[in-house]
Amino acid sequence: MEDRAIVDLYWQRSDRAISETEAKYGRYCRTVAFNLLNSIEDSEECVNDTWLRAWNLMPDKRPALLSAFLGGITRNLAISMYRRRTSKKRGGGETALALEELSGCIPSDADPQREYESREFARALGRFVSGLPEAERRVFVSRYWYLASLEDISRCAGFSLSKTKSMLLRIRGRLREYLREEGLC
């Protein structure tokens, strides 16, 4: 079913909207959640919460791109769940590792102009990422938006693990330099 038809079902408040969304985007949303949580049960819970959140948001918003709308909801719910889980216990994983890798590029939390800088950082990051070649953009977004493991990224991109690691290292270096030029780092 086309995205527009699925959104129309939400607007009509038809129960079929959930089953059609599940059929088309269930696997995608589970992958987004699993990459963050590394737990099938928690991923399933996030996806179910995504359908509820989409149901509640849809009458007010008509998303331009349903996959991005659902992926964003899933990602935000998974990050919240991850934070709740890790506040109770310390654990490793791809999320902490990926965020640590980017820590040298992100503005400091101690700055009183943090909110302004965060918005400027987001705009600059968007410009930087959109200027990357397609392969690099996919690798970067897979790692730092979807928080996919290096092994998964390598397999999907058809690169060796060492090539993927070095590509990300070079991209982070260029990002750091770009943010310096923009006055954000």
N, CA and C atoms as an extended XYZ file, in Angstrom:
555
Properties=species:S:1:pos:R:3:atomname:S:1:resname:S:1:resid:I:1 pbc="F F F"
N         0.849       -1.173        0.000 N   MET     1
C         0.000        0.000        0.000 CA  MET     1
C         0.899        1.241        0.000 C   MET     1
N         0.481        2.235       -0.709 N   GLU     2
C         1.232        3.490       -0.795 CA  GLU     2
C         1.151        4.264        0.517 C   GLU     2
N         2.189        5.046        0.789 N   ASP     3
C         2.247        5.825        2.032 CA  ASP     3
C         1.056        6.763        2.180 C   ASP     3
N         0.694        7.403        1.095 N   ARG     4
C        -0.424        8.355        1.157 CA  ARG     4
C        -1.715        7.667        1.600 C   ARG     4
N        -1.929        6.444        1.093 N   ALA     5
C        -3.123        5.685        1.475 CA  ALA     5
C        -3.068        5.285        2.953 C   ALA     5
N        -1.879        4.941        3.430 N   ILE     6
C        -1.732        4.591        4.848 CA  ILE     6
C        -2.033        5.804        5.725 C   ILE     6
N        -1.489        6.957        5.342 N   VAL     7
C        -1.751        8.189        6.108 CA  VAL     7
C        -3.243        8.507        6.081 C   VAL     7
N        -3.887        8.314        4.946 N   ASP     8
C        -5.335        8.539        4.865 CA  ASP     8
C        -6.095        7.637        5.844 C   ASP     8
N        -5.627        6.391        5.997 N   LEU     9
C        -6.263        5.485        6.958 CA  LEU     9
C        -6.128        6.013        8.392 C   LEU     9
N        -4.959        6.576        8.711 N   TYR    10
C        -4.792        7.190       10.035 CA  TYR    10
C        -5.777        8.341       10.206 C   TYR    10
N        -5.901        9.166        9.192 N   TRP    11
C        -6.797       10.318        9.279 CA  TRP    11
C        -8.259        9.900        9.390 C   TRP    11
N        -8.574        8.752        8.812 N   GLN    12
C        -9.940        8.213        8.904 CA  GLN    12
C       -10.146        7.465       10.223 C   GLN    12
N        -9.044        7.329       11.002 N   ARG    13
C        -9.049        6.605       12.284 CA  ARG    13
C        -9.430        5.136       12.085 C   ARG    13
N        -8.966        4.563       10.989 N   SER    14
C        -9.218        3.158       10.679 CA  SER    14
C        -8.168        2.281       11.355 C   SER    14
N        -8.631        1.215       12.017 N   ASP    15
C        -7.707        0.274       12.655 CA  ASP    15
C        -6.756       -0.361       11.637 C   ASP    15
N        -7.175       -0.400       10.416 N   ARG    16
C        -6.359       -0.986        9.349 CA  ARG    16
C        -5.042       -0.217        9.153 C   ARG    16
N        -4.997        1.044        9.578 N   ALA    17
C        -3.782        1.853        9.438 CA  ALA    17
C        -2.606        1.177       10.145 C   ALA    17
N        -2.853        0.640       11.331 N   ILE    18
C        -1.787       -0.004       12.102 CA  ILE    18
C        -1.295       -1.259       11.392 C   ILE    18
N        -2.197       -2.084       10.927 N   SER    19
C        -1.771       -3.330       10.268 CA  SER    19
C        -1.042       -3.042        8.958 C   SER    19
N        -1.466       -2.033        8.220 N   GLU    20
C        -0.767       -1.673        6.983 CA  GLU    20
C         0.611       -1.080        7.288 C   GLU    20
N         0.699       -0.289        8.356 N   THR    21
C         1.980        0.281        8.758 CA  THR    21
C         2.923       -0.832        9.193 C   THR    21
N         2.401       -1.758        9.963 N   GLU    22
C         3.201       -2.910       10.409 CA  GLU    22
C         3.713       -3.704        9.213 C   GLU    22
N         2.849       -3.945        8.249 N   ALA    23
C         3.246       -4.734        7.082 CA  ALA    23
C         4.341       -4.037        6.277 C   ALA    23
N         4.246       -2.729        6.136 N   LYS    24
C         5.198       -2.018        5.294 CA  LYS    24
C         6.451       -1.577        6.050 C   LYS    24
N         6.309       -1.155        7.309 N   TYR    25
C         7.426       -0.550        8.026 CA  TYR    25
C         7.832       -1.274        9.308 C   TYR    25
N         7.209       -2.381        9.618 N   GLY    26
C         7.534       -3.095       10.845 CA  GLY    26
C         8.996       -3.514       10.921 C   GLY    26
N         9.491       -4.131        9.872 N   ARG    27
C        10.880       -4.596        9.873 CA  ARG    27
C        11.853       -3.421        9.981 C   ARG    27
N        11.572       -2.365        9.241 N   TYR    28
C        12.418       -1.159        9.269 CA  TYR    28
C        12.480       -0.582       10.682 C   TYR    28
N        11.342       -0.402       11.326 N   CYS    29
C        11.309        0.183       12.657 CA  CYS    29
C        11.964       -0.738       13.682 C   CYS    29
N        11.781       -2.052       13.542 N   ARG    30
C        12.443       -2.990       14.457 CA  ARG    30
C        13.957       -2.906       14.318 C   ARG    30
N        14.447       -2.716       13.106 N   THR    31
C        15.886       -2.592       12.885 CA  THR    31
C        16.418       -1.329       13.543 C   THR    31
N        15.712       -0.228       13.384 N   VAL    32
C        16.127        1.029       14.017 CA  VAL    32
C        16.192        0.838       15.528 C   VAL    32
N        15.152        0.262       16.110 N   ALA    33
C        15.115        0.067       17.563 CA  ALA    33
C        16.183       -0.925       18.012 C   ALA    33
N        16.344       -2.018       17.283 N   PHE    34
C        17.312       -3.038       17.692 CA  PHE    34
C        18.737       -2.508       17.644 C   PHE    34
N        19.052       -1.670       16.654 N   ASN    35
C        20.394       -1.103       16.572 CA  ASN    35
C        20.728       -0.255       17.790 C   ASN    35
N        19.732        0.339       18.394 N   LEU    36
C        19.950        1.141       19.589 CA  LEU    36
C        19.911        0.309       20.868 C   LEU    36
N        19.017       -0.666       20.909 N   LEU    37
C        18.749       -1.368       22.161 CA  LEU    37
C        19.392       -2.751       22.258 C   LEU    37
N        19.657       -3.359       21.125 N   ASN    38
C        20.251       -4.702       21.094 CA  ASN    38
C        19.420       -5.706       21.890 C   ASN    38
N        18.108       -5.566       21.830 N   SER    39
C        17.193       -6.451       22.537 CA  SER    39
C        15.929       -6.597       21.704 C   SER    39
N        15.589       -7.831       21.393 N   ILE    40
C        14.393       -8.081       20.578 CA  ILE    40
C        13.137       -7.627       21.319 C   ILE    40
N        13.064       -7.947       22.613 N   GLU    41
C        11.872       -7.596       23.391 CA  GLU    41
C        11.704       -6.081       23.502 C   GLU    41
N        12.788       -5.383       23.812 N   ASP    42
C        12.715       -3.932       23.917 CA  ASP    42
C        12.410       -3.293       22.559 C   ASP    42
N        12.966       -3.863       21.504 N   SER    43
C        12.696       -3.352       20.151 CA  SER    43
C        11.225       -3.497       19.814 C   SER    43
N        10.664       -4.639       20.152 N   GLU    44
C         9.243       -4.882       19.891 CA  GLU    44
C         8.375       -3.887       20.652 C   GLU    44
N         8.739       -3.626       21.892 N   GLU    45
C         8.003       -2.645       22.692 CA  GLU    45
C         8.078       -1.255       22.060 C   GLU    45
N         9.263       -0.871       21.580 N   CYS    46
C         9.422        0.439       20.924 CA  CYS    46
C         8.569        0.539       19.669 C   CYS    46
N         8.543       -0.530       18.897 N   VAL    47
C         7.756       -0.511       17.659 CA  VAL    47
C         6.271       -0.384       17.976 C   VAL    47
N         5.798       -1.121       18.964 N   ASN    48
C         4.394       -0.990       19.358 CA  ASN    48
C         4.093        0.427       19.843 C   ASN    48
N         5.025        0.997       20.600 N   ASP    49
C         4.849        2.381       21.042 CA  ASP    49
C         4.891        3.360       19.868 C   ASP    49
N         5.674        3.026       18.839 N   THR    50
C         5.725        3.858       17.631 CA  THR    50
C         4.360        3.911       16.963 C   THR    50
N         3.707        2.750       16.855 N   TRP    51
C         2.383        2.719       16.214 CA  TRP    51
C         1.403        3.564       17.020 C   TRP    51
N         1.469        3.487       18.352 N   LEU    52
C         0.580        4.291       19.195 CA  LEU    52
C         0.878        5.782       19.029 C   LEU    52
N         2.151        6.134       19.044 N   ARG    53
C         2.538        7.541       18.892 CA  ARG    53
C         2.101        8.055       17.515 C   ARG    53
N         2.305        7.250       16.476 N   ALA    54
C         1.875        7.656       15.130 CA  ALA    54
C         0.362        7.859       15.105 C   ALA    54
N        -0.374        6.962       15.733 N   TRP    55
C        -1.829        7.065       15.794 CA  TRP    55
C        -2.246        8.373       16.467 C   TRP    55
N        -1.556        8.725       17.547 N   ASN    56
C        -1.909        9.942       18.285 CA  ASN    56
C        -1.460       11.218       17.575 C   ASN    56
N        -0.364       11.166       16.837 N   LEU    57
C         0.146       12.357       16.159 CA  LEU    57
C        -0.509       12.609       14.798 C   LEU    57
N        -0.968       11.564       14.161 N   MET    58
C        -1.399       11.664       12.769 CA  MET    58
C        -2.542       12.645       12.516 C   MET    58
N        -3.541       12.768       13.361 N   PRO    59
C        -4.583       13.747       13.036 CA  PRO    59
C        -4.065       15.187       12.989 C   PRO    59
N        -3.006       15.472       13.725 N   ASP    60
C        -2.471       16.832       13.733 CA  ASP    60
C        -1.440       17.057       12.643 C   ASP    60
N        -0.754       15.993       12.261 N   LYS    61
C         0.325       16.113       11.278 CA  LYS    61
C         0.080       15.147       10.132 C   LYS    61
N         0.399       15.587        8.948 N   ARG    62
C         0.364       14.718        7.775 CA  ARG    62
C         1.806       14.653        7.284 C   ARG    62
N         2.535       13.598        7.672 N   PRO    63
C         3.966       13.533        7.340 CA  PRO    63
C         4.218       13.502        5.844 C   PRO    63
N         5.249       14.231        5.428 N   ALA    64
C         5.626       14.247        4.012 CA  ALA    64
C         6.260       12.922        3.611 C   ALA    64
N         7.022       12.329        4.523 N   LEU    65
C         7.704       11.067        4.252 CA  LEU    65
C         7.430       10.139        5.427 C   LEU    65
N         6.537        9.184        5.230 N   LEU    66
C         6.086        8.316        6.311 CA  LEU    66
C         7.236        7.516        6.918 C   LEU    66
N         8.151        7.025        6.113 N   SER    67
C         9.259        6.225        6.645 CA  SER    67
C        10.122        7.052        7.596 C   SER    67
N        10.421        8.291        7.242 N   ALA    68
C        11.219        9.157        8.113 CA  ALA    68
C        10.442        9.510        9.383 C   ALA    68
N         9.158        9.748        9.258 N   PHE    69
C         8.297       10.058       10.394 CA  PHE    69
C         8.308        8.905       11.393 C   PHE    69
N         8.088        7.685       10.896 N   LEU    70
C         8.056        6.509       11.764 CA  LEU    70
C         9.444        6.181       12.308 C   LEU    70
N        10.470        6.310       11.459 N   GLY    71
C        11.840        6.050       11.901 CA  GLY    71
C        12.265        7.004       12.999 C   GLY    71
N        11.884        8.265       12.873 N   GLY    72
C        12.208        9.257       13.897 CA  GLY    72
C        11.519        8.962       15.219 C   GLY    72
N        10.262        8.592       15.153 N   ILE    73
C         9.530        8.232       16.380 CA  ILE    73
C        10.202        7.034       17.037 C   ILE    73
N        10.487        6.008       16.247 N   THR    74
C        11.110        4.793       16.785 CA  THR    74
C        12.453        5.112       17.408 C   THR    74
N        13.246        5.897       16.709 N   ARG    75
C        14.578        6.244       17.207 CA  ARG    75
C        14.484        7.001       18.530 C   ARG    75
N        13.600        7.975       18.619 N   ASN    76
C        13.447        8.738       19.853 CA  ASN    76
C        12.968        7.864       21.007 C   ASN    76
N        12.019        6.979       20.734 N   LEU    77
C        11.543        6.075       21.776 CA  LEU    77
C        12.654        5.121       22.221 C   LEU    77
N        13.425        4.626       21.269 N   ALA    78
C        14.516        3.699       21.602 CA  ALA    78
C        15.605        4.400       22.409 C   ALA    78
N        15.926        5.634       22.049 N   ILE    79
C        16.927        6.386       22.818 CA  ILE    79
C        16.430        6.611       24.246 C   ILE    79
N        15.167        6.954       24.397 N   SER    80
C        14.608        7.133       25.743 CA  SER    80
C        14.678        5.840       26.536 C   SER    80
N        14.344        4.730       25.903 N   MET    81
C        14.408        3.438       26.577 CA  MET    81
C        15.855        3.093       26.935 C   MET    81
N        16.762        3.362       26.022 N   TYR    82
C        18.179        3.098       26.279 CA  TYR    82
C        18.659        3.910       27.485 C   TYR    82
N        18.286        5.164       27.537 N   ARG    83
C        18.694        6.014       28.670 CA  ARG    83
C        18.128        5.491       29.985 C   ARG    83
N        16.863        5.055       29.964 N   ARG    84
C        16.267        4.493       31.172 CA  ARG    84
C        17.018        3.228       31.593 C   ARG    84
N        17.326        2.387       30.635 N   ARG    85
C        18.034        1.131       30.936 CA  ARG    85
C        19.426        1.386       31.473 C   ARG    85
N        20.161        2.290       30.850 N   THR    86
C        21.547        2.507       31.262 CA  THR    86
C        21.652        3.366       32.513 C   THR    86
N        20.599        4.079       32.882 N   SER    87
C        20.662        4.818       34.131 CA  SER    87
C        20.574        3.859       35.316 C   SER    87
N        19.972        2.704       35.103 N   LYS    88
C        19.856        1.700       36.152 CA  LYS    88
C        21.079        0.813       36.217 C   LYS    88
N        21.690        0.567       35.084 N   LYS    89
C        22.869       -0.295       35.061 CA  LYS    89
C        23.798        0.183       33.968 C   LYS    89
N        25.065       -0.008       34.161 N   ARG    90
C        26.045        0.389       33.154 CA  ARG    90
C        26.188       -0.747       32.164 C   ARG    90
N        26.224       -0.403       30.911 N   GLY    91
C        26.392       -1.427       29.904 CA  GLY    91
C        27.080       -0.875       28.692 C   GLY    91
N        27.787       -1.725       27.981 N   GLY    92
C        28.464       -1.323       26.762 CA  GLY    92
C        27.479       -1.331       25.618 C   GLY    92
N        27.987       -1.285       24.438 N   GLY    93
C        27.116       -1.359       23.281 CA  GLY    93
C        27.462       -0.333       22.236 C   GLY    93
N        26.831       -0.486       21.115 N   GLU    94
C        27.104        0.363       19.969 CA  GLU    94
C        26.693        1.807       20.203 C   GLU    94
N        25.613        2.041       20.936 N   THR    95
C        25.138        3.400       21.135 CA  THR    95
C        26.184        4.239       21.856 C   THR    95
N        26.667        3.737       22.984 N   ALA    96
C        27.667        4.486       23.742 CA  ALA    96
C        28.937        4.669       22.924 C   ALA    96
N        29.348        3.629       22.215 N   LEU    97
C        30.558        3.697       21.409 CA  LEU    97
C        30.410        4.722       20.284 C   LEU    97
N        29.287        4.685       19.581 N   ALA    98
C        29.070        5.614       18.470 CA  ALA    98
C        29.029        7.057       18.967 C   ALA    98
N        28.359        7.292       20.082 N   LEU    99
C        28.278        8.648       20.608 CA  LEU    99
C        29.634        9.115       21.114 C   LEU    99
N        30.412        8.211       21.671 N   GLU   100
C        31.761        8.554       22.116 CA  GLU   100
C        32.637        8.943       20.925 C   GLU   100
N        32.485        8.230       19.800 N   GLU   101
C        33.260        8.544       18.612 CA  GLU   101
C        32.997        9.965       18.130 C   GLU   101
N        31.774       10.433       18.277 N   LEU   102
C        31.411       11.783       17.829 CA  LEU   102
C        31.693       12.862       18.870 C   LEU   102
N        32.089       12.477       20.068 N   SER   103
C        32.220       13.450       21.148 CA  SER   103
C        33.206       14.572       20.834 C   SER   103
N        34.228       14.305       20.034 N   GLY   104
C        35.187       15.340       19.694 CA  GLY   104
C        34.652       16.368       18.717 C   GLY   104
N        33.494       16.116       18.146 N   CYS   105
C        32.917       17.014       17.147 CA  CYS   105
C        31.741       17.823       17.691 C   CYS   105
N        31.185       17.423       18.809 N   ILE   106
C        29.966       18.030       19.321 CA  ILE   106
C        30.309       19.155       20.293 C   ILE   106
N        29.600       20.291       20.216 N   PRO   107
C        29.874       21.400       21.133 CA  PRO   107
C        29.694       20.984       22.585 C   PRO   107
N        30.420       21.634       23.472 N   SER   108
C        30.399       21.328       24.900 CA  SER   108
C        29.054       21.671       25.523 C   SER   108
N        28.644       20.886       26.537 N   ASP   109
C        27.396       21.140       27.258 CA  ASP   109
C        27.519       22.311       28.233 C   ASP   109
N        28.740       22.698       28.579 N   ALA   110
C        28.933       23.718       29.608 CA  ALA   110
C        28.659       25.129       29.101 C   ALA   110
N        28.575       25.336       27.815 N   ASP   111
C        28.389       26.661       27.241 CA  ASP   111
C        26.970       27.169       27.480 C   ASP   111
N        26.791       28.401       27.968 N   PRO   112
C        25.452       28.924       28.222 CA  PRO   112
C        24.624       29.133       26.949 C   PRO   112
N        25.258       29.187       25.810 N   GLN   113
C        24.522       29.353       24.564 CA  GLN   113
C        24.251       27.999       23.911 C   GLN   113
N        24.141       26.970       24.723 N   ARG   114
C        24.024       25.596       24.230 CA  ARG   114
C        22.869       25.398       23.245 C   ARG   114
N        21.713       25.932       23.558 N   GLU   115
C        20.559       25.725       22.688 CA  GLU   115
C        20.800       26.328       21.300 C   GLU   115
N        21.310       27.537       21.279 N   TYR   116
C        21.615       28.183       20.003 CA  TYR   116
C        22.657       27.377       19.239 C   TYR   116
N        23.712       26.993       19.921 N   GLU   117
C        24.771       26.216       19.276 CA  GLU   117
C        24.260       24.870       18.780 C   GLU   117
N        23.350       24.262       19.531 N   SER   118
C        22.790       22.978       19.113 CA  SER   118
C        22.043       23.122       17.790 C   SER   118
N        21.259       24.192       17.673 N   ARG   119
C        20.532       24.423       16.419 CA  ARG   119
C        21.502       24.702       15.272 C   ARG   119
N        22.500       25.527       15.539 N   GLU   120
C        23.501       25.823       14.513 CA  GLU   120
C        24.290       24.565       14.151 C   GLU   120
N        24.603       23.774       15.156 N   PHE   121
C        25.316       22.521       14.926 CA  PHE   121
C        24.480       21.600       14.032 C   PHE   121
N        23.184       21.483       14.322 N   ALA   122
C        22.311       20.614       13.537 CA  ALA   122
C        22.256       21.076       12.078 C   ALA   122
N        22.162       22.378       11.874 N   ARG   123
C        22.143       22.901       10.492 CA  ARG   123
C        23.465       22.620        9.783 C   ARG   123
N        24.563       22.874       10.476 N   ALA   124
C        25.886       22.640        9.881 CA  ALA   124
C        26.099       21.158        9.597 C   ALA   124
N        25.660       20.318       10.502 N   LEU   125
C        25.796       18.876       10.300 CA  LEU   125
C        24.992       18.434        9.085 C   LEU   125
N        23.802       18.976        8.939 N   GLY   126
C        22.983       18.655        7.769 CA  GLY   126
C        23.658       19.064        6.471 C   GLY   126
N        24.249       20.256        6.468 N   ARG   127
C        24.966       20.703        5.267 CA  ARG   127
C        26.170       19.805        4.992 C   ARG   127
N        26.893       19.460        6.039 N   PHE   128
C        28.075       18.606        5.875 CA  PHE   128
C        27.678       17.244        5.311 C   PHE   128
N        26.681       16.624        5.924 N   VAL   129
C        26.269       15.277        5.506 CA  VAL   129
C        25.718       15.294        4.086 C   VAL   129
N        24.953       16.306        3.733 N   SER   130
C        24.405       16.354        2.373 CA  SER   130
C        25.496       16.573        1.332 C   SER   130
N        26.637       17.098        1.743 N   GLY   131
C        27.754       17.292        0.823 CA  GLY   131
C        28.664       16.085        0.678 C   GLY   131
N        28.427       15.054        1.468 N   LEU   132
C        29.253       13.847        1.369 CA  LEU   132
C        28.883       13.039        0.137 C   LEU   132
N        29.850       12.321       -0.443 N   PRO   133
C        29.509       11.377       -1.509 CA  PRO   133
C        28.530       10.325       -0.969 C   PRO   133
N        27.730        9.762       -1.843 N   GLU   134
C        26.651        8.847       -1.452 CA  GLU   134
C        27.125        7.723       -0.531 C   GLU   134
N        28.208        7.041       -0.867 N   ALA   135
C        28.679        5.913       -0.051 CA  ALA   135
C        29.071        6.377        1.347 C   ALA   135
N        29.776        7.486        1.431 N   GLU   136
C        30.182        8.008        2.737 CA  GLU   136
C        28.971        8.464        3.540 C   GLU   136
N        28.008        9.087        2.866 N   ARG   137
C        26.803        9.540        3.551 CA  ARG   137
C        26.047        8.353        4.149 C   ARG   137
N        25.931        7.264        3.379 N   ARG   138
C        25.227        6.081        3.884 CA  ARG   138
C        25.932        5.484        5.090 C   ARG   138
N        27.253        5.390        5.016 N   VAL   139
C        28.026        4.836        6.126 CA  VAL   139
C        27.880        5.730        7.356 C   VAL   139
N        28.026        7.041        7.181 N   PHE   140
C        27.930        7.997        8.293 CA  PHE   140
C        26.550        7.944        8.934 C   PHE   140
N        25.503        8.008        8.131 N   VAL   141
C        24.132        8.002        8.659 CA  VAL   141
C        23.828        6.660        9.321 C   VAL   141
N        24.276        5.567        8.733 N   SER   142
C        24.052        4.257        9.345 CA  SER   142
C        24.671        4.188       10.733 C   SER   142
N        25.865        4.730       10.853 N   ARG   143
C        26.571        4.664       12.133 CA  ARG   143
C        26.012        5.643       13.153 C   ARG   143
N        25.815        6.890       12.757 N   TYR   144
C        25.515        7.925       13.746 CA  TYR   144
C        24.045        8.320       13.836 C   TYR   144
N        23.214        7.888       12.930 N   TRP   145
C        21.772        8.100       13.073 CA  TRP   145
C        21.112        6.809       13.506 C   TRP   145
N        21.392        5.725       12.757 N   TYR   146
C        20.783        4.441       13.080 CA  TYR   146
C        21.602        3.642       14.086 C   TYR   146
N        22.822        4.089       14.401 N   LEU   147
C        23.703        3.455       15.367 CA  LEU   147
C        23.933        1.975       15.052 C   LEU   147
N        24.082        1.690       13.775 N   ALA   148
C        24.353        0.317       13.340 CA  ALA   148
C        25.777       -0.058       13.719 C   ALA   148
N        26.002       -1.345       13.912 N   SER   149
C        27.340       -1.812       14.251 CA  SER   149
C        28.248       -1.670       13.033 C   SER   149
N        29.531       -1.585       13.294 N   LEU   150
C        30.500       -1.473       12.200 CA  LEU   150
C        30.429       -2.696       11.287 C   LEU   150
N        30.212       -3.856       11.866 N   GLU   151
C        30.110       -5.087       11.081 CA  GLU   151
C        28.911       -5.034       10.134 C   GLU   151
N        27.766       -4.584       10.644 N   ASP   152
C        26.566       -4.490        9.804 CA  ASP   152
C        26.759       -3.479        8.678 C   ASP   152
N        27.367       -2.354        9.001 N   ILE   153
C        27.604       -1.327        7.989 CA  ILE   153
C        28.532       -1.867        6.911 C   ILE   153
N        29.601       -2.529        7.326 N   SER   154
C        30.561       -3.093        6.366 CA  SER   154
C        29.877       -4.083        5.441 C   SER   154
N        29.076       -4.953        6.026 N   ARG   155
C        28.386       -5.975        5.232 CA  ARG   155
C        27.420       -5.325        4.227 C   ARG   155
N        26.621       -4.371        4.688 N   CYS   156
C        25.638       -3.731        3.800 CA  CYS   156
C        26.305       -2.893        2.711 C   CYS   156
N        27.411       -2.233        3.060 N   ALA   157
C        28.092       -1.363        2.096 CA  ALA   157
C        29.020       -2.151        1.175 C   ALA   157
N        29.331       -3.385        1.566 N   GLY   158
C        30.244       -4.184        0.762 CA  GLY   158
C        31.699       -3.793        0.956 C   GLY   158
N        32.019       -3.213        2.128 N   PHE   159
C        33.375       -2.794        2.448 CA  PHE   159
C        33.957       -3.728        3.498 C   PHE   159
N        35.272       -3.745        3.578 N   SER   160
C        35.909       -4.473        4.676 CA  SER   160
C        35.687       -3.665        5.951 C   SER   160
N        35.830       -4.330        7.081 N   LEU   161
C        35.671       -3.657        8.367 CA  LEU   161
C        36.703       -2.548        8.517 C   LEU   161
N        37.938       -2.805        8.100 N   SER   162
C        38.974       -1.773        8.235 CA  SER   162
C        38.686       -0.573        7.333 C   SER   162
N        38.148       -0.819        6.150 N   LYS   163
C        37.800        0.305        5.271 CA  LYS   163
C        36.682        1.142        5.892 C   LYS   163
N        35.698        0.477        6.476 N   THR   164
C        34.596        1.194        7.120 CA  THR   164
C        35.112        2.037        8.285 C   THR   164
N        35.964        1.449        9.113 N   LYS   165
C        36.518        2.192       10.253 CA  LYS   165
C        37.328        3.393        9.789 C   LYS   165
N        38.181        3.186        8.794 N   SER   166
C        39.013        4.302        8.335 CA  SER   166
C        38.169        5.370        7.635 C   SER   166
N        37.124        4.952        6.922 N   MET   167
C        36.226        5.913        6.283 CA  MET   167
C        35.566        6.791        7.341 C   MET   167
N        35.067        6.173        8.403 N   LEU   168
C        34.425        6.936        9.474 CA  LEU   168
C        35.426        7.850       10.175 C   LEU   168
N        36.630        7.384       10.366 N   LEU   169
C        37.667        8.213       10.983 CA  LEU   169
C        37.950        9.448       10.125 C   LEU   169
N        38.092        9.247        8.818 N   ARG   170
C        38.344       10.377        7.914 CA  ARG   170
C        37.151       11.341        7.879 C   ARG   170
N        35.949       10.788        7.854 N   ILE   171
C        34.753       11.643        7.831 CA  ILE   171
C        34.666       12.467        9.111 C   ILE   171
N        34.933       11.838       10.260 N   ARG   172
C        34.900       12.590       11.521 CA  ARG   172
C        35.950       13.691       11.524 C   ARG   172
N        37.106       13.414       10.956 N   GLY   173
C        38.144       14.448       10.855 CA  GLY   173
C        37.687       15.607        9.988 C   GLY   173
N        37.086       15.292        8.851 N   ARG   174
C        36.565       16.356        7.970 CA  ARG   174
C        35.425       17.107        8.650 C   ARG   174
N        34.583       16.380        9.396 N   LEU   175
C        33.488       17.025       10.119 CA  LEU   175
C        34.043       17.980       11.167 C   LEU   175
N        35.041       17.541       11.918 N   ARG   176
C        35.661       18.391       12.937 CA  ARG   176
C        36.219       19.667       12.297 C   ARG   176
N        36.909       19.512       11.162 N   GLU   177
C        37.476       20.664       10.449 CA  GLU   177
C        36.360       21.578        9.934 C   GLU   177
N        35.313       20.985        9.374 N   TYR   178
C        34.176       21.756        8.868 CA  TYR   178
C        33.531       22.565        9.993 C   TYR   178
N        33.350       21.935       11.157 N   LEU   179
C        32.727       22.625       12.281 CA  LEU   179
C        33.633       23.737       12.818 C   LEU   179
N        34.935       23.535       12.764 N   ARG   180
C        35.869       24.600       13.147 CA  ARG   180
C        35.712       25.789       12.209 C   ARG   180
N        35.661       25.510       10.909 N   GLU   181
C        35.497       26.591        9.921 CA  GLU   181
C        34.180       27.336       10.127 C   GLU   181
N        33.164       26.594       10.581 N   GLU   182
C        31.863       27.217       10.832 CA  GLU   182
C        31.817       27.922       12.194 C   GLU   182
N        32.877       27.760       12.978 N   GLY   183
C        32.943       28.379       14.297 CA  GLY   183
C        32.147       27.639       15.343 C   GLY   183
N        31.934       26.361       15.130 N   LEU   184
C        31.098       25.578       16.060 CA  LEU   184
C        31.893       24.566       16.871 C   LEU   184
N        33.197       24.520       16.702 N   CYS   185
C        33.993       23.527       17.419 CA  CYS   185
C        35.316       24.147       17.818 C   CYS   185
